[in-house]
């Protein structure tokens, strides 16, 4: 299982050589916030990239840092070698269709793919597996931004007590296990 963008790029080249009809990697490319908050941001953080930095007392982007340049080089190379030709227009729907139909081998995104692992008549049913997100080749740990779904409570809520009772229950191991075993919990919070 590839663990870094360079390893993924190499694996994608091998997949393309073995079967040119398969898209090696589904990943969002459409110009929308959702395209960067899963794969790109998670991987970038493992390279040490920060959205904003303070330089000489002034707020600046962290995009010119050596870490950011290394990340972008590896990420763009991976996209060129792995993603569909339609990458720049692909959103969630396109690569979910690719994964569930068996036309796309792998994807980097949210944890929603388990839902398509038990759909009668779909080529990928029962064949979807999960792995940790990619990270920098030298990273020993990483901060995943693939959180997608979460629970929060508004500070202005008039029912904080009820919310505090609901949140621990909804995020409990018991609810997650029951939902996972019954296929009723696609996105555990």
PyMOL commands that place a pseudoatom at each C-alpha (Angstrom):
pseudoatom trace, name=CA, resn=UNK, resi=1, chain=A, elem=C, hetatm=0, pos=[0.000, 0.000, 0.000]
pseudoatom trace, name=CA, resn=UNK, resi=2, chain=A, elem=C, hetatm=0, pos=[1.534, 3.347, -1.001]
pseudoatom trace, name=CA, resn=UNK, resi=3, chain=A, elem=C, hetatm=0, pos=[2.237, 5.640, 1.944]
pseudoatom trace, name=CA, resn=UNK, resi=4, chain=A, elem=C, hetatm=0, pos=[3.569, 8.791, 0.242]
pseudoatom trace, name=CA, resn=UNK, resi=5, chain=A, elem=C, hetatm=0, pos=[2.873, 10.721, -2.974]
pseudoatom trace, name=CA, resn=UNK, resi=6, chain=A, elem=C, hetatm=0, pos=[6.058, 9.403, -4.666]
pseudoatom trace, name=CA, resn=UNK, resi=7, chain=A, elem=C, hetatm=0, pos=[5.095, 5.812, -3.769]
pseudoatom trace, name=CA, resn=UNK, resi=8, chain=A, elem=C, hetatm=0, pos=[1.567, 6.445, -5.050]
pseudoatom trace, name=CA, resn=UNK, resi=9, chain=A, elem=C, hetatm=0, pos=[2.912, 7.862, -8.326]
pseudoatom trace, name=CA, resn=UNK, resi=10, chain=A, elem=C, hetatm=0, pos=[5.023, 4.731, -8.817]
pseudoatom trace, name=CA, resn=UNK, resi=11, chain=A, elem=C, hetatm=0, pos=[2.076, 2.438, -8.008]
pseudoatom trace, name=CA, resn=UNK, resi=12, chain=A, elem=C, hetatm=0, pos=[-0.117, 4.349, -10.466]
pseudoatom trace, name=CA, resn=UNK, resi=13, chain=A, elem=C, hetatm=0, pos=[2.412, 3.907, -13.253]
pseudoatom trace, name=CA, resn=UNK, resi=14, chain=A, elem=C, hetatm=0, pos=[2.394, 0.169, -12.554]
pseudoatom trace, name=CA, resn=UNK, resi=15, chain=A, elem=C, hetatm=0, pos=[-1.425, 0.080, -12.587]
pseudoatom trace, name=CA, resn=UNK, resi=16, chain=A, elem=C, hetatm=0, pos=[-1.564, 1.972, -15.891]
pseudoatom trace, name=CA, resn=UNK, resi=17, chain=A, elem=C, hetatm=0, pos=[0.952, -0.418, -17.422]
pseudoatom trace, name=CA, resn=UNK, resi=18, chain=A, elem=C, hetatm=0, pos=[-1.058, -3.428, -16.234]
pseudoatom trace, name=CA, resn=UNK, resi=19, chain=A, elem=C, hetatm=0, pos=[-4.463, -2.064, -17.333]
pseudoatom trace, name=CA, resn=UNK, resi=20, chain=A, elem=C, hetatm=0, pos=[-4.654, 1.249, -19.237]
pseudoatom trace, name=CA, resn=UNK, resi=21, chain=A, elem=C, hetatm=0, pos=[-8.467, 1.276, -18.947]
pseudoatom trace, name=CA, resn=UNK, resi=22, chain=A, elem=C, hetatm=0, pos=[-8.312, 1.768, -15.152]
pseudoatom trace, name=CA, resn=UNK, resi=23, chain=A, elem=C, hetatm=0, pos=[-7.956, 5.191, -13.545]
pseudoatom trace, name=CA, resn=UNK, resi=24, chain=A, elem=C, hetatm=0, pos=[-5.358, 4.563, -10.841]
pseudoatom trace, name=CA, resn=UNK, resi=25, chain=A, elem=C, hetatm=0, pos=[-6.456, 7.258, -8.381]
pseudoatom trace, name=CA, resn=UNK, resi=26, chain=A, elem=C, hetatm=0, pos=[-9.677, 9.171, -7.869]
pseudoatom trace, name=CA, resn=UNK, resi=27, chain=A, elem=C, hetatm=0, pos=[-9.138, 12.576, -6.328]
pseudoatom trace, name=CA, resn=UNK, resi=28, chain=A, elem=C, hetatm=0, pos=[-11.073, 15.832, -6.484]
pseudoatom trace, name=CA, resn=UNK, resi=29, chain=A, elem=C, hetatm=0, pos=[-9.719, 18.496, -8.800]
pseudoatom trace, name=CA, resn=UNK, resi=30, chain=A, elem=C, hetatm=0, pos=[-12.712, 20.759, -9.379]
pseudoatom trace, name=CA, resn=UNK, resi=31, chain=A, elem=C, hetatm=0, pos=[-12.185, 24.365, -8.255]
pseudoatom trace, name=CA, resn=UNK, resi=32, chain=A, elem=C, hetatm=0, pos=[-14.129, 24.228, -5.020]
pseudoatom trace, name=CA, resn=UNK, resi=33, chain=A, elem=C, hetatm=0, pos=[-13.183, 24.161, -1.337]
pseudoatom trace, name=CA, resn=UNK, resi=34, chain=A, elem=C, hetatm=0, pos=[-13.843, 20.428, -1.098]
pseudoatom trace, name=CA, resn=UNK, resi=35, chain=A, elem=C, hetatm=0, pos=[-11.004, 19.682, -3.506]
pseudoatom trace, name=CA, resn=UNK, resi=36, chain=A, elem=C, hetatm=0, pos=[-8.295, 20.678, -1.070]
pseudoatom trace, name=CA, resn=UNK, resi=37, chain=A, elem=C, hetatm=0, pos=[-9.599, 19.945, 2.398]
pseudoatom trace, name=CA, resn=UNK, resi=38, chain=A, elem=C, hetatm=0, pos=[-9.167, 16.175, 2.253]
pseudoatom trace, name=CA, resn=UNK, resi=39, chain=A, elem=C, hetatm=0, pos=[-6.255, 14.832, 0.239]
pseudoatom trace, name=CA, resn=UNK, resi=40, chain=A, elem=C, hetatm=0, pos=[-4.186, 17.929, -0.419]
pseudoatom trace, name=CA, resn=UNK, resi=41, chain=A, elem=C, hetatm=0, pos=[-4.371, 19.518, 3.030]
pseudoatom trace, name=CA, resn=UNK, resi=42, chain=A, elem=C, hetatm=0, pos=[-3.748, 16.255, 4.883]
pseudoatom trace, name=CA, resn=UNK, resi=43, chain=A, elem=C, hetatm=0, pos=[-0.699, 15.451, 2.803]
pseudoatom trace, name=CA, resn=UNK, resi=44, chain=A, elem=C, hetatm=0, pos=[0.601, 19.042, 2.857]
pseudoatom trace, name=CA, resn=UNK, resi=45, chain=A, elem=C, hetatm=0, pos=[0.503, 19.173, 6.648]
pseudoatom trace, name=CA, resn=UNK, resi=46, chain=A, elem=C, hetatm=0, pos=[2.687, 16.066, 6.827]
pseudoatom trace, name=CA, resn=UNK, resi=47, chain=A, elem=C, hetatm=0, pos=[5.308, 17.916, 4.767]
pseudoatom trace, name=CA, resn=UNK, resi=48, chain=A, elem=C, hetatm=0, pos=[5.254, 20.734, 7.329]
pseudoatom trace, name=CA, resn=UNK, resi=49, chain=A, elem=C, hetatm=0, pos=[3.205, 23.128, 5.183]
pseudoatom trace, name=CA, resn=UNK, resi=50, chain=A, elem=C, hetatm=0, pos=[1.234, 25.838, 6.980]
pseudoatom trace, name=CA, resn=UNK, resi=51, chain=A, elem=C, hetatm=0, pos=[-1.493, 27.917, 5.353]
pseudoatom trace, name=CA, resn=UNK, resi=52, chain=A, elem=C, hetatm=0, pos=[-0.286, 31.067, 7.041]
pseudoatom trace, name=CA, resn=UNK, resi=53, chain=A, elem=C, hetatm=0, pos=[2.961, 32.004, 8.738]
pseudoatom trace, name=CA, resn=UNK, resi=54, chain=A, elem=C, hetatm=0, pos=[4.242, 35.096, 10.484]
pseudoatom trace, name=CA, resn=UNK, resi=55, chain=A, elem=C, hetatm=0, pos=[7.344, 36.438, 8.758]
pseudoatom trace, name=CA, resn=UNK, resi=56, chain=A, elem=C, hetatm=0, pos=[9.065, 39.528, 10.152]
pseudoatom trace, name=CA, resn=UNK, resi=57, chain=A, elem=C, hetatm=0, pos=[5.971, 40.272, 12.212]
pseudoatom trace, name=CA, resn=UNK, resi=58, chain=A, elem=C, hetatm=0, pos=[3.637, 40.111, 9.211]
pseudoatom trace, name=CA, resn=UNK, resi=59, chain=A, elem=C, hetatm=0, pos=[1.097, 37.484, 8.251]
pseudoatom trace, name=CA, resn=UNK, resi=60, chain=A, elem=C, hetatm=0, pos=[2.031, 35.712, 5.034]
pseudoatom trace, name=CA, resn=UNK, resi=61, chain=A, elem=C, hetatm=0, pos=[1.106, 32.527, 3.221]
pseudoatom trace, name=CA, resn=UNK, resi=62, chain=A, elem=C, hetatm=0, pos=[3.286, 29.518, 3.848]
pseudoatom trace, name=CA, resn=UNK, resi=63, chain=A, elem=C, hetatm=0, pos=[3.221, 28.608, 0.176]
pseudoatom trace, name=CA, resn=UNK, resi=64, chain=A, elem=C, hetatm=0, pos=[6.751, 29.775, -0.635]
pseudoatom trace, name=CA, resn=UNK, resi=65, chain=A, elem=C, hetatm=0, pos=[8.393, 27.622, 2.033]
pseudoatom trace, name=CA, resn=UNK, resi=66, chain=A, elem=C, hetatm=0, pos=[10.736, 24.776, 1.067]
pseudoatom trace, name=CA, resn=UNK, resi=67, chain=A, elem=C, hetatm=0, pos=[8.236, 22.352, 2.627]
pseudoatom trace, name=CA, resn=UNK, resi=68, chain=A, elem=C, hetatm=0, pos=[5.417, 23.712, 0.484]
pseudoatom trace, name=CA, resn=UNK, resi=69, chain=A, elem=C, hetatm=0, pos=[7.508, 23.549, -2.670]
pseudoatom trace, name=CA, resn=UNK, resi=70, chain=A, elem=C, hetatm=0, pos=[8.463, 19.919, -1.933]
pseudoatom trace, name=CA, resn=UNK, resi=71, chain=A, elem=C, hetatm=0, pos=[4.822, 19.024, -1.256]
pseudoatom trace, name=CA, resn=UNK, resi=72, chain=A, elem=C, hetatm=0, pos=[3.528, 20.691, -4.414]
pseudoatom trace, name=CA, resn=UNK, resi=73, chain=A, elem=C, hetatm=0, pos=[6.199, 19.041, -6.547]
pseudoatom trace, name=CA, resn=UNK, resi=74, chain=A, elem=C, hetatm=0, pos=[5.307, 15.581, -5.218]
pseudoatom trace, name=CA, resn=UNK, resi=75, chain=A, elem=C, hetatm=0, pos=[1.545, 16.190, -5.252]
pseudoatom trace, name=CA, resn=UNK, resi=76, chain=A, elem=C, hetatm=0, pos=[1.441, 17.541, -8.815]
pseudoatom trace, name=CA, resn=UNK, resi=77, chain=A, elem=C, hetatm=0, pos=[3.642, 14.679, -10.025]
pseudoatom trace, name=CA, resn=UNK, resi=78, chain=A, elem=C, hetatm=0, pos=[1.283, 12.214, -8.327]
pseudoatom trace, name=CA, resn=UNK, resi=79, chain=A, elem=C, hetatm=0, pos=[-1.787, 13.838, -9.901]
pseudoatom trace, name=CA, resn=UNK, resi=80, chain=A, elem=C, hetatm=0, pos=[-0.187, 13.799, -13.359]
pseudoatom trace, name=CA, resn=UNK, resi=81, chain=A, elem=C, hetatm=0, pos=[0.641, 10.095, -13.048]
pseudoatom trace, name=CA, resn=UNK, resi=82, chain=A, elem=C, hetatm=0, pos=[-2.464, 8.945, -11.193]
pseudoatom trace, name=CA, resn=UNK, resi=83, chain=A, elem=C, hetatm=0, pos=[-5.577, 11.024, -11.755]
pseudoatom trace, name=CA, resn=UNK, resi=84, chain=A, elem=C, hetatm=0, pos=[-8.091, 10.826, -14.564]
pseudoatom trace, name=CA, resn=UNK, resi=85, chain=A, elem=C, hetatm=0, pos=[-7.634, 13.126, -17.574]
pseudoatom trace, name=CA, resn=UNK, resi=86, chain=A, elem=C, hetatm=0, pos=[-10.806, 14.847, -16.309]
pseudoatom trace, name=CA, resn=UNK, resi=87, chain=A, elem=C, hetatm=0, pos=[-9.154, 15.596, -12.923]
pseudoatom trace, name=CA, resn=UNK, resi=88, chain=A, elem=C, hetatm=0, pos=[-9.592, 19.383, -13.160]
pseudoatom trace, name=CA, resn=UNK, resi=89, chain=A, elem=C, hetatm=0, pos=[-13.358, 18.909, -13.391]
pseudoatom trace, name=CA, resn=UNK, resi=90, chain=A, elem=C, hetatm=0, pos=[-13.758, 15.896, -11.101]
pseudoatom trace, name=CA, resn=UNK, resi=91, chain=A, elem=C, hetatm=0, pos=[-15.665, 16.239, -7.873]
pseudoatom trace, name=CA, resn=UNK, resi=92, chain=A, elem=C, hetatm=0, pos=[-16.867, 13.679, -5.362]
pseudoatom trace, name=CA, resn=UNK, resi=93, chain=A, elem=C, hetatm=0, pos=[-19.465, 12.201, -7.693]
pseudoatom trace, name=CA, resn=UNK, resi=94, chain=A, elem=C, hetatm=0, pos=[-17.087, 11.343, -10.515]
pseudoatom trace, name=CA, resn=UNK, resi=95, chain=A, elem=C, hetatm=0, pos=[-14.630, 9.329, -8.523]
pseudoatom trace, name=CA, resn=UNK, resi=96, chain=A, elem=C, hetatm=0, pos=[-17.276, 7.679, -6.341]
pseudoatom trace, name=CA, resn=UNK, resi=97, chain=A, elem=C, hetatm=0, pos=[-18.789, 6.444, -9.593]
pseudoatom trace, name=CA, resn=UNK, resi=98, chain=A, elem=C, hetatm=0, pos=[-15.323, 5.267, -10.664]
pseudoatom trace, name=CA, resn=UNK, resi=99, chain=A, elem=C, hetatm=0, pos=[-14.688, 3.417, -7.385]
pseudoatom trace, name=CA, resn=UNK, resi=100, chain=A, elem=C, hetatm=0, pos=[-18.132, 1.810, -7.167]
pseudoatom trace, name=CA, resn=UNK, resi=101, chain=A, elem=C, hetatm=0, pos=[-18.047, 0.719, -10.814]
pseudoatom trace, name=CA, resn=UNK, resi=102, chain=A, elem=C, hetatm=0, pos=[-14.537, -0.710, -10.549]
pseudoatom trace, name=CA, resn=UNK, resi=103, chain=A, elem=C, hetatm=0, pos=[-13.121, 1.725, -13.147]
pseudoatom trace, name=CA, resn=UNK, resi=104, chain=A, elem=C, hetatm=0, pos=[-11.005, 3.537, -10.527]
pseudoatom trace, name=CA, resn=UNK, resi=105, chain=A, elem=C, hetatm=0, pos=[-8.531, 1.576, -8.414]
pseudoatom trace, name=CA, resn=UNK, resi=106, chain=A, elem=C, hetatm=0, pos=[-7.976, 3.904, -5.433]
pseudoatom trace, name=CA, resn=UNK, resi=107, chain=A, elem=C, hetatm=0, pos=[-9.202, 7.201, -4.027]
pseudoatom trace, name=CA, resn=UNK, resi=108, chain=A, elem=C, hetatm=0, pos=[-8.122, 9.738, -1.458]
pseudoatom trace, name=CA, resn=UNK, resi=109, chain=A, elem=C, hetatm=0, pos=[-11.055, 11.396, 0.235]
pseudoatom trace, name=CA, resn=UNK, resi=110, chain=A, elem=C, hetatm=0, pos=[-13.514, 10.994, 3.068]
pseudoatom trace, name=CA, resn=UNK, resi=111, chain=A, elem=C, hetatm=0, pos=[-14.395, 7.784, 4.843]
pseudoatom trace, name=CA, resn=UNK, resi=112, chain=A, elem=C, hetatm=0, pos=[-17.676, 7.451, 2.921]
pseudoatom trace, name=CA, resn=UNK, resi=113, chain=A, elem=C, hetatm=0, pos=[-16.477, 4.653, 0.627]
pseudoatom trace, name=CA, resn=UNK, resi=114, chain=A, elem=C, hetatm=0, pos=[-17.564, 1.928, 3.007]
pseudoatom trace, name=CA, resn=UNK, resi=115, chain=A, elem=C, hetatm=0, pos=[-21.112, 2.607, 1.905]
pseudoatom trace, name=CA, resn=UNK, resi=116, chain=A, elem=C, hetatm=0, pos=[-20.277, 1.280, -1.583]
pseudoatom trace, name=CA, resn=UNK, resi=117, chain=A, elem=C, hetatm=0, pos=[-18.652, -1.852, -0.202]
pseudoatom trace, name=CA, resn=UNK, resi=118, chain=A, elem=C, hetatm=0, pos=[-21.967, -3.634, 0.172]
pseudoatom trace, name=CA, resn=UNK, resi=119, chain=A, elem=C, hetatm=0, pos=[-24.057, -2.689, -2.851]
pseudoatom trace, name=CA, resn=UNK, resi=120, chain=A, elem=C, hetatm=0, pos=[-25.464, -5.690, -4.676]
pseudoatom trace, name=CA, resn=UNK, resi=121, chain=A, elem=C, hetatm=0, pos=[-24.439, -5.886, -8.307]
pseudoatom trace, name=CA, resn=UNK, resi=122, chain=A, elem=C, hetatm=0, pos=[-21.633, -3.316, -8.115]
pseudoatom trace, name=CA, resn=UNK, resi=123, chain=A, elem=C, hetatm=0, pos=[-18.203, -4.542, -9.269]
pseudoatom trace, name=CA, resn=UNK, resi=124, chain=A, elem=C, hetatm=0, pos=[-16.410, -3.050, -6.250]
pseudoatom trace, name=CA, resn=UNK, resi=125, chain=A, elem=C, hetatm=0, pos=[-18.810, -4.456, -3.657]
pseudoatom trace, name=CA, resn=UNK, resi=126, chain=A, elem=C, hetatm=0, pos=[-16.862, -6.328, -0.997]
pseudoatom trace, name=CA, resn=UNK, resi=127, chain=A, elem=C, hetatm=0, pos=[-13.511, -5.247, -2.454]
pseudoatom trace, name=CA, resn=UNK, resi=128, chain=A, elem=C, hetatm=0, pos=[-13.050, -1.793, -0.921]
pseudoatom trace, name=CA, resn=UNK, resi=129, chain=A, elem=C, hetatm=0, pos=[-10.347, -1.532, 1.739]
pseudoatom trace, name=CA, resn=UNK, resi=130, chain=A, elem=C, hetatm=0, pos=[-9.058, 1.415, 3.736]
pseudoatom trace, name=CA, resn=UNK, resi=131, chain=A, elem=C, hetatm=0, pos=[-5.579, 2.735, 4.522]
pseudoatom trace, name=CA, resn=UNK, resi=132, chain=A, elem=C, hetatm=0, pos=[-4.252, 5.811, 6.319]
pseudoatom trace, name=CA, resn=UNK, resi=133, chain=A, elem=C, hetatm=0, pos=[-3.862, 8.955, 4.193]
pseudoatom trace, name=CA, resn=UNK, resi=134, chain=A, elem=C, hetatm=0, pos=[-0.633, 9.531, 2.311]
pseudoatom trace, name=CA, resn=UNK, resi=135, chain=A, elem=C, hetatm=0, pos=[2.081, 11.521, 4.030]
pseudoatom trace, name=CA, resn=UNK, resi=136, chain=A, elem=C, hetatm=0, pos=[5.482, 13.029, 3.297]
pseudoatom trace, name=CA, resn=UNK, resi=137, chain=A, elem=C, hetatm=0, pos=[8.160, 10.409, 2.602]
pseudoatom trace, name=CA, resn=UNK, resi=138, chain=A, elem=C, hetatm=0, pos=[10.076, 11.423, 5.734]
pseudoatom trace, name=CA, resn=UNK, resi=139, chain=A, elem=C, hetatm=0, pos=[7.078, 11.951, 8.033]
pseudoatom trace, name=CA, resn=UNK, resi=140, chain=A, elem=C, hetatm=0, pos=[6.897, 9.883, 11.190]
pseudoatom trace, name=CA, resn=UNK, resi=141, chain=A, elem=C, hetatm=0, pos=[3.394, 11.132, 11.994]
pseudoatom trace, name=CA, resn=UNK, resi=142, chain=A, elem=C, hetatm=0, pos=[0.791, 13.190, 10.235]
pseudoatom trace, name=CA, resn=UNK, resi=143, chain=A, elem=C, hetatm=0, pos=[-2.304, 15.285, 10.875]
pseudoatom trace, name=CA, resn=UNK, resi=144, chain=A, elem=C, hetatm=0, pos=[-5.132, 14.029, 8.738]
pseudoatom trace, name=CA, resn=UNK, resi=145, chain=A, elem=C, hetatm=0, pos=[-7.647, 16.575, 7.544]
pseudoatom trace, name=CA, resn=UNK, resi=146, chain=A, elem=C, hetatm=0, pos=[-9.954, 13.776, 6.456]
pseudoatom trace, name=CA, resn=UNK, resi=147, chain=A, elem=C, hetatm=0, pos=[-12.375, 14.400, 9.281]
pseudoatom trace, name=CA, resn=UNK, resi=148, chain=A, elem=C, hetatm=0, pos=[-15.297, 15.359, 7.057]
pseudoatom trace, name=CA, resn=UNK, resi=149, chain=A, elem=C, hetatm=0, pos=[-18.165, 14.853, 9.471]
pseudoatom trace, name=CA, resn=UNK, resi=150, chain=A, elem=C, hetatm=0, pos=[-18.156, 16.077, 13.032]
pseudoatom trace, name=CA, resn=UNK, resi=151, chain=A, elem=C, hetatm=0, pos=[-20.488, 17.188, 15.796]
pseudoatom trace, name=CA, resn=UNK, resi=152, chain=A, elem=C, hetatm=0, pos=[-20.399, 20.601, 17.389]
pseudoatom trace, name=CA, resn=UNK, resi=153, chain=A, elem=C, hetatm=0, pos=[-22.534, 22.668, 19.686]
pseudoatom trace, name=CA, resn=UNK, resi=154, chain=A, elem=C, hetatm=0, pos=[-23.329, 26.311, 19.126]
pseudoatom trace, name=CA, resn=UNK, resi=155, chain=A, elem=C, hetatm=0, pos=[-22.146, 28.487, 22.004]
pseudoatom trace, name=CA, resn=UNK, resi=156, chain=A, elem=C, hetatm=0, pos=[-25.523, 30.276, 21.877]
pseudoatom trace, name=CA, resn=UNK, resi=157, chain=A, elem=C, hetatm=0, pos=[-27.497, 27.042, 22.273]
pseudoatom trace, name=CA, resn=UNK, resi=158, chain=A, elem=C, hetatm=0, pos=[-30.229, 27.173, 24.867]
pseudoatom trace, name=CA, resn=UNK, resi=159, chain=A, elem=C, hetatm=0, pos=[-30.105, 23.371, 25.248]
pseudoatom trace, name=CA, resn=UNK, resi=160, chain=A, elem=C, hetatm=0, pos=[-26.432, 22.737, 25.986]
pseudoatom trace, name=CA, resn=UNK, resi=161, chain=A, elem=C, hetatm=0, pos=[-27.229, 20.065, 28.565]
pseudoatom trace, name=CA, resn=UNK, resi=162, chain=A, elem=C, hetatm=0, pos=[-29.179, 18.022, 26.039]
pseudoatom trace, name=CA, resn=UNK, resi=163, chain=A, elem=C, hetatm=0, pos=[-26.468, 18.508, 23.419]
pseudoatom trace, name=CA, resn=UNK, resi=164, chain=A, elem=C, hetatm=0, pos=[-23.780, 17.369, 25.858]
pseudoatom trace, name=CA, resn=UNK, resi=165, chain=A, elem=C, hetatm=0, pos=[-25.761, 14.201, 26.518]
pseudoatom trace, name=CA, resn=UNK, resi=166, chain=A, elem=C, hetatm=0, pos=[-26.269, 13.549, 22.805]
pseudoatom trace, name=CA, resn=UNK, resi=167, chain=A, elem=C, hetatm=0, pos=[-22.682, 14.132, 21.603]
pseudoatom trace, name=CA, resn=UNK, resi=168, chain=A, elem=C, hetatm=0, pos=[-20.970, 11.514, 23.840]
pseudoatom trace, name=CA, resn=UNK, resi=169, chain=A, elem=C, hetatm=0, pos=[-23.700, 8.989, 23.030]
pseudoatom trace, name=CA, resn=UNK, resi=170, chain=A, elem=C, hetatm=0, pos=[-23.509, 9.616, 19.262]
pseudoatom trace, name=CA, resn=UNK, resi=171, chain=A, elem=C, hetatm=0, pos=[-19.716, 9.327, 19.281]
pseudoatom trace, name=CA, resn=UNK, resi=172, chain=A, elem=C, hetatm=0, pos=[-19.517, 6.353, 21.628]
pseudoatom trace, name=CA, resn=UNK, resi=173, chain=A, elem=C, hetatm=0, pos=[-17.822, 3.087, 20.703]
pseudoatom trace, name=CA, resn=UNK, resi=174, chain=A, elem=C, hetatm=0, pos=[-21.138, 1.300, 21.260]
pseudoatom trace, name=CA, resn=UNK, resi=175, chain=A, elem=C, hetatm=0, pos=[-22.961, 3.409, 18.639]
pseudoatom trace, name=CA, resn=UNK, resi=176, chain=A, elem=C, hetatm=0, pos=[-20.040, 3.202, 16.196]
pseudoatom trace, name=CA, resn=UNK, resi=177, chain=A, elem=C, hetatm=0, pos=[-19.842, -0.583, 16.533]
pseudoatom trace, name=CA, resn=UNK, resi=178, chain=A, elem=C, hetatm=0, pos=[-23.596, -1.067, 16.175]
pseudoatom trace, name=CA, resn=UNK, resi=179, chain=A, elem=C, hetatm=0, pos=[-23.715, 1.268, 13.172]
pseudoatom trace, name=CA, resn=UNK, resi=180, chain=A, elem=C, hetatm=0, pos=[-20.720, -0.355, 11.517]
pseudoatom trace, name=CA, resn=UNK, resi=181, chain=A, elem=C, hetatm=0, pos=[-22.024, -3.888, 11.974]
pseudoatom trace, name=CA, resn=UNK, resi=182, chain=A, elem=C, hetatm=0, pos=[-25.525, -2.996, 10.790]
pseudoatom trace, name=CA, resn=UNK, resi=183, chain=A, elem=C, hetatm=0, pos=[-24.363, -0.745, 7.952]
pseudoatom trace, name=CA, resn=UNK, resi=184, chain=A, elem=C, hetatm=0, pos=[-26.291, 2.145, 9.460]
pseudoatom trace, name=CA, resn=UNK, resi=185, chain=A, elem=C, hetatm=0, pos=[-23.460, 4.535, 10.211]
pseudoatom trace, name=CA, resn=UNK, resi=186, chain=A, elem=C, hetatm=0, pos=[-21.772, 5.776, 7.087]
pseudoatom trace, name=CA, resn=UNK, resi=187, chain=A, elem=C, hetatm=0, pos=[-20.032, 8.715, 8.736]
pseudoatom trace, name=CA, resn=UNK, resi=188, chain=A, elem=C, hetatm=0, pos=[-19.183, 8.160, 12.369]
pseudoatom trace, name=CA, resn=UNK, resi=189, chain=A, elem=C, hetatm=0, pos=[-18.816, 11.627, 13.933]
for i in range(1, 189): cmd.bond("trace and resi %d" % i, "trace and resi %d" % (i + 1))
show_as sticks, trace
zoom trace
